[in-house]
Structures are given as structure tokens and as C-alpha cells.
Amino acid sequence: MPRRRSPSSSSSTAPRNRTPQPVRVRQRTFGDFVKAFLAFVALAVLLVGVPAALAMTAGWPFPETFEPMEWLKQDISVSTFLGILTFVVWLAWAQFTACVLVEMKAALSGVGVPGRVPGAGPSQLLARQLVAALLLVGATAASFTPSLAQLGQTFDDNQRPTVAAAQQTPGLFAQQQEQAAGAAAAVAEQASHTEAAPAAAEKQGDTKFYRIQPPEGRHHDSLWEIAERHLGDGRRYKEIFELNKDRVQPDGSRLSEASLIRPGWIMEMPGDARGGDLVEMPDDAPEVSPEVRQQISDYARTGDGASGGDQAQGGDQAQGGESGRGSGTGGGDTAQVGLPEQRPAPGTGHADLQRPAPEQAATPAQDSSSFGLPEALLTAPLLAAGLLGALGHRRRQALWQSAFAGIGGRRGMEPPTPTGDALDVQDALLVGADPEGVRRLDRSLRGLAASLAAESRPLPTVYAAWLSNGDLHLQLAQPSGKPPSPWQLGQDQTFWMLARADAEAYEDVDTAAPYPGLVSLGTMDDSRLLLNLESVPGIVSLSGRAEDRAAVFASVAAELATNGWSDRMTITLVGFGEDLTALAPSRLRHLDGIEALIETMEAETRQRRGALGAAGHDSVLTGRTGPAQHTRWAPHLVLLAAEPSPEDALTLAELAADASRLGIGYLVGTGSGDLPGAAWEMEITGEGRLLAPLLGLELDAQLLPAAHQRAVVELFTDADPDRSPDGPGTAPPFLVDISEQGRPAVYARLVGPYEIIGLETPDGERSALLHEALALLLLHREGVHPRVLSSALWPRGVTDDVRQALLDRLRDWLGTDPDGTPRLRTDDNGRLTLAKSVVSDLDVLRSLYHEATQGKGVDSRAVRGRLLTDALVLVRGPLLADRPEGRYRWLTHEIVDAQLPLLVADTGLALAEFHMEKDRAEKAIEALNAALRTAPADERLWNELLRATHALDDPARLTALASDLVARSGARGLPPRTEALLDDLLPTWRDAVAAAG
């Protein structure tokens, strides 16, 4: 789990960053000094020697007098050619000097990719190589890019911290100067504590030990870096972890996670470890202090079994004391985020992380309750919430479009019921989605933007955000002062933190989304990383196998297209995802190739630079909080899965050099892992791990594999209102026998107040839970996955035994049919279904309308009138009108709240038409008014009511109805079609309404 501690320079036992940035600290070689010396000599000759030689031999390039006309009259001679040649040499020297200055400025200021000197390609390349060689003598082998480190916390009582964050280090070459001093200090510190025996290091099977060193600057020891330095491969850190897991360290604490190590701890190393800072025989290492030798000897006698719950807990308590004391700097900047020692299941307190985990805690994945649900979506709560919200919006849009496109009735009553993989994916979205977490994140970010705008402060540049136990941590590119309340400073000036309790107090504010480019990449233990793609100073590269990269790209594209914390944006997909555009056609666009992408981005980059300059803004962040129209500064994120050619890669690197200021972000796939201009480099493994060793990250990647991607797209395309001329299918999913012989055994009234006929009311507090579970099953006659049911009833998670106890009580409450068959059943796919003897009034309403318009009522006018009248009598109000506050929140994912008003309106319209055929206007008005009580916003009902009232030939009554409509419409005014209808029925309605007041 990622941690970060307050800075300290002296103590070897003070808590530190527990997922340190792996920086390869190596001793400088003789070759490094030779290269640096030769580079210094070359620079000195070119910068000083060349102009000195020119000045002594050819003189200065500028004439003593400025007389252009006299120069033109002179004869062309050898001296003239020599003068021109001398001027060209001086010009070449000036250009090279400018290149050196640009490269040195980039090294000292950390601006990312250095600026380009016009026409100086080879010269600038030579200057860059010489500057790099000169600085190499004082640098480590770490990456020359901005990096992510971790947040760290202190311990309180038996709690341990958990929060991961991103920490910037300086840009291209600027990092080296810090690393020069840091590496030397680290080596010196290591030498003062340990010294290896060279002869013993050559013995393959001997046991060796390593003592974790204190951090220097921004660089921390890590198991990855130790394995890379002493085992030759950073991925062998797991061997070190297994050798030392749960063993008591000198400070009393234990190694429980590979990402959590502290200075002063001792690590037993594999037998083939090599390196001068390992200790094999403490007694034979006189340079190591006696105290350290004793600690290593004591540690060598411990083993994997030397662990206990009380000791571990006490270790953490001791750690809390160490953390609180510090060693040289105060802990005032350290954020306090504590969790119990036994990390709680994400579903019980981490609604914004991995909610499904608690249901797997009691029984592993073999339990039938997990059957068929894709884990990739179960563990992606933000992505699932976005997809679920967008899917619901698409289905509602299809319903309304179908309703208003139909003439004389609905063209489509129900969206198609998904099957197969699409049904599994829909269930996974219902289980994994965390809409509350999305809403909290959105309100927190917009609230921060509104507070900064009120203080006339600009938005800080945010590189990343971490969600941990509901708390939100923002990693800033640079210190930006004290955050507005209720935000707090983290452990240093580049971290702003908002506690979950404070985030829940935020309300909706009318301000632009400040950081729409945030997108989930994965989790590190119980912390979720969101990278701000539009703020990265350059390209983010992703290497790995093509199919693994595709799963990452699909996840990023789907979340960006549907997330709830952004407004407008453009997401350009190249090399993948043409079918993904169905998720959000207004956001996603697909380009065929890299050539089209480069042409598009060159034009947009120029346009944005000009627009920012004309508006007087230094970046898009300024435009989002100022008086300018924020829609102009919507981000444009490019996801390029196809590996570019070297020439295209250089062009993209040039475009991306200034992209973060313009609100443009690039995520580019590469098979080799070597991409020019890449600011941050990541790798996706076949095991689903997202690695960025030089950024200090090893995440469980958020993925959308190809099969799940196809299923998600199928859900959206099936819900597309333009999918076919006839809209969705018209048959309801469950038809009831509406004859006298079809009387149900259990009848539930859902349309209006919730009532159940045929069952005894359960006793105790479980009654409300059983009623809610039955309502969910009644609204899903196709079947409900047990995990979907438990997720709806317990959004924060529940264990298997509690869920099973509820199902047992529900099964006992519903009872059995006369033939002994349980009324609550489980189908072949493991989903819960109700027997046909359990019916709701919504089922009856749907069946009556279907029979009246598509069954017996089509051929018999009398039957149609009776069925429509019976259907309208069932309507007693909105769905579950008296549901208790705080329950039935799963209805926000449903479209039944949109379906029911449309169904009631269709029934009222059909019955009104039935009466108007016989000129019974009063009966038609009665039917329309009954429907309006449940569907008061349906424009079709009002228009038919105007027509029926006009048929009475009573202008005063029609004027009164028009006045009522105008009053209801408020400031928005009447809909255009209603206004046109009134113009036709009552041309003087405007004057009449005005006269009526």
C-alpha cells in the first residue's frame, strides 16, 4: 500500500515513504568521469575557443561603420568572400551557443522537453549530448522525467495509514542535480552502516542481509531498487518480500506489504545477491556498528513463524510513536489518514474503491453468487458508474423518442432484455458501480474550483488524484499555497487533501469541471489512482502486449467518455475502439490513421495557442475559472493504440511538448517501451499489473478486455433510439393471465403506495428489507443475480452469510405454490426469479395495455374500452410513492420511473381516443386528467386535453385551461407544439390569458 512520510534527514528509524520511488543509485565509474571531462573540453573549445580564434584571426563579424550603399558599390574580391564566410561561421557559433543555453536552461529549470532552436537540428542534438555527458558525472541512472511518489502518513494507536499520491520531480535533466547530491549522501550513509565481505559475496549459497537506508531528497529505498541493484532484476523484489514477510524488525514492526518498508529495517537477501553494501557475516564487518551487527544477528534467528497478532499490532503502535516523533523536521505537514490494522473490505467503507470484495471474503470465487460476473468491471467502480449512468440515459432517451415519434400510441414499450455476456456485464455494472463516489468526487472538484474562483486564485495544475477510504488527495505540479477550506495541506506543499466527511458536505455548484482529464488507471492496495492526462508535460507511453494494451486503452476511453466529473471534452481514438464511439458519440471520435491524427492535432494546437493568447490566458486552467466561456477550454485527449513510426513519434513529441498548457493529453501505445518525448512510461503485464518502476508505481490495472468491451457496446447499441425504424420491442417481459382464472397467490401494489396482498406482514426490523427485495424482483421478472440484489440492498457491501440469511427469510416469507414449488426460485444461470403466482399491479397494467392495443382489443372495441379503463383504474400515483427515505436507491439505475409515466400516458391517450370516437369529450377529459396525475409533464396529454376541451365548444373553459398551462410552464414558456395548437384552437388565447391575469 503506498505511503509517504514527512521528510527527515537523520533518523534511520523514522517512518518514511513506504512505496519509494525506485531510483537506481550507482557509483560513478571512471568512464563517467572521462565522458564528462571530454564533454567539458568540447564545450569549452566550441563556446570559448572558436570565438577567440575567430576574433584573433578574422576579426569580429560586425563592420566598423554601417554604410550599406557603399558596400554595394565595392568590387567583389577574395576578401569579400572571406568576410561572408567568417560571418557564416560566427552565425553557426551563435546558433550552437543558443542550443547549449536552451539545453542548460531545461536542465536547471525542469521544463520538460527543451525548446527547439529554429534550424538547429544537428547542432541542438550535439549540444544535448554534450550537456548530458557533462551532467552524467553527478547524476544517477534515474529517468529524466516528472515522477510519481507516494503520500505517507503517521500512525495513531493501532491504525496504519493508507493513501497513495503522485509527487512531481523536476523535468528533463533538472532531476540530475538533485540526484547527484542524493546519491552521494546515500552511498555515504550506507558505508557508515554496512560493509560487505567481498570474499563471502562470491559464495552462491551464503545468507546475506541488507539494511534499509534513509531517504535522501526525493529518492527512497525500495524493494524494487534493492532487487535491481543486487539481483539484477527489479521484478525479483518478490523474492526479498517472501524471505522477510511478517518477521519482526528491530523497531518491533513487521513487513506485511512489499510496498511498505522503513529505514533501519533489515532484509534477508537471496543467496545470489551481489553488491558492496550487503552484509554476510556481521561479526566480520568491523565497519558496521555493534548495534547494527547485533540487530542483524537477532534478525537472522527469526523466521516466517515468528509473527503474532498482538506483536504485529504492538509493532504498529510503536511505529506510530516513531512517526509522531520524527527526527529533524516537524510532522505538521503530515496528513492524518488512519485505518484499522485489519484492512476493512472495500465494500464496507470503500465505496469508491472495490465494493465487491466483501462478498468474496466469506467464500472465494467458487461460490455460485459470483457466477458469470466479469471481475474487471466489479473492481472498477468509477468506470461502472459512468457506464451505468450513460446506459440509463440512453435508454430513457430511446423511450422518449419512441413515445413522441409514435402516432396514436407507443412504438416501443420496453427496451430489449440483454442476454448472454451483455446480461453478465450489466449485472457487473450494477454490482460494481459507485455513483455516490462519482458524485462526491465531482462535487469536491467543482467545489474546489468555486472556492478558488471566489478568492480570485487560479486552479493549480494537478498531475494525479488518489482515492483512499473516501478521502481525496490531489498531487500538485508545484506548491500553490494554502488550499481553501475544507481542503487541507497534505504532508507537504504539493499535496491537497479532502476528508470524506468534508466531501459529503459539498453541494452542487454551477461551475466548470476543473479537471475533466482525470481517469482511473488502477489500484495499489486500497487506493485508486486517477491520472490527469491533460496535465502531463509530454506523452504518456504504454508498453506491453497488444491485447493487454488494448484492454487498458478501452478502459480509459470508456471512463473518459462516460465519467460524471467532466463537462465537454473530445476523445480521439486511433488504432482501436471504432465501436466504442457508440458509448458517447458527442465525445468519442475515431480516426483511421496516424497521418490524419497529426494533421488534426497540428491544426488544433495552433488554434488553441492563438485562442489562449487572444484571451490573455497562460493555460486552459485560467480560462476555466475566469470570466471566459469555459466550454472553449474543454480538453482534447488522444488515445493512440497503434505504435507510431520514429518520424511520427518525433512529431507527436513536438506537439505534446506544450500540450499540458493547452489542455491536450496523449496516451500512446508502444511495443518496445522506447518512445521519444515520453514524459511518463508505463508497462502493462500479462497478469494485469501496471508497472512504472521509475515512477514508484505498481498497480492492479483497470482493464476492459475485448469480450467485455463487445458486451458493453452491445448494451449501448441495443438501447440506441435509432437502432431500427420500429424502436425497441413492444411486448412486455412478463404477461399476466388477466382472466378470472388467473388470480395470483401474491399480489403487490407498486404503482402508488406499496401494499402486499396474500402474505403476512413480517415482524421486526427486517420487514422493510424483505419488502424492498421483493420489489426489486418484481421489477425484474427476467431474473436478478444474487450479487445484484445484495448490492442494491447494501450498497456498501455485505458478506455472503448475511445475504444468504436474507434469501432464506425471503423464500420462507413467500412460501410455496400448491404443488410445493418455492415461489422464489433460482434459474439455470444462478439468478433469482419469482413464480408466476407472484404478481404486481405493474405487471397487470402492462398486460392490460398490451392486450387492449395488440391482443383481443384490436378486433373488439368494447373489449378495448374495458381493458383500458381497468388499466387506468390501477394507477394510484407514482411508483412506490411512500418508500422510506434512504432506501430504494437502486431505482436511480432503473428506467422504470421513466417507463411508468409513459405507460400511463399511453393508456390515457388510448382511452381518450376511444371516447372521442363516440364524441364523449367529457369521458376523454376524465381519462386524460387521471393520466396527468401520474404523468403531469407529458406534453401529449396536455395537447389531447386541449383538443377534447375544444370539442365541448366552451371558449371560457378552453381559456381557463390555457391559463393553467401558461402558469405551469413558468419562465420556460409553452412548448412550441402546444403553442401552435393553441394558435389553431383559440387564436385569441394570448389576449385572453393576459386579461385573466
Secondary structure, 3 states (H helix, E strand, C coil): CCCCCCCCCCCCCCCCCCCCCECCCCCCCHHHHHHHHHHHHHHHHHHHHHHHHHHHHCCCCCCCCCCHHHHHHCCCCHHHHHHHHHHHHHHHHHHHHHHHHHHHHHHHHCCCCCCCCCCCHHHHHHHHHHHHHHHHCCCCCCCCCCCCCCCCCCCCCCEEECCCCCCCCCCCCHHHHHHHHHHHHHHHHHHHHCCCCHHHHCCCCCCEEEECCCCECCEECCHHHHHHHHCCCHHHHHHHHHHHCCCECCCCCECCCCCCCCCCCEEEECCCCCCCCCECCHHHCCCCCHHHHHHHHHHHCCCCCCCCHHHHHHHHHHHHHHHHHCCCCCCCCCCCCEEECCCCCHHHHCCCCCCCHHHHHCCCCCCHHHCCCCHHHHCCHHHHHHHHHHHHHHHHHHHHHHHHHCCCCCCCCCCCCCCHHHHHHHHHHHHHCCHHHHHHHHHHHHHHHHHHHHCCCCCCCEEEEEEECCEEEEEECCCCCCCCCCCEECCCCCEEEECHHHHHCCCCCCCCCCCCCEEEEEEECCEEEEEEHHHCCCEEEEEECHHHHHHHHHHHHHHHHHCCCCCCCEEEEECCCCHHHHCCCCCEEEECCHHHHHHHHHHHHHHHHHHHHHHCCCCHHHHHHCCCCHHHHCCEEEEECCCCCHHHHHHHHHHHCCHHHHCEEEEEEECCCCCCCEEEEEEECCCCEEEEHHHCEEEEECCCCHHHHHHHHHHHHHCCCCCCCCCCCCCCCCCCCCCHHHCCCEEEECECCCEEECCCCCCCCHHHHHHHHHHHHHCCCCCECHHHHHHHHCCCCCCHHHHHHHHHHHHHHHCECCCCCECEEECCCCCEEECCCEEEHHHHHHHHHHHHHHCHHHCCHHHHHHHHHHHHHCCCCCECCCCCCCCCHHHHHCCHHHHHHHHHHHHHHHHHHHHHCCCCHHHHHHHHHHHHCCCCCCHHHHHHHHHHHHHCCCHHHHHHHHHHHHHHHHHHCCCHHHHHHHHHHCCCHHHHHHHCC
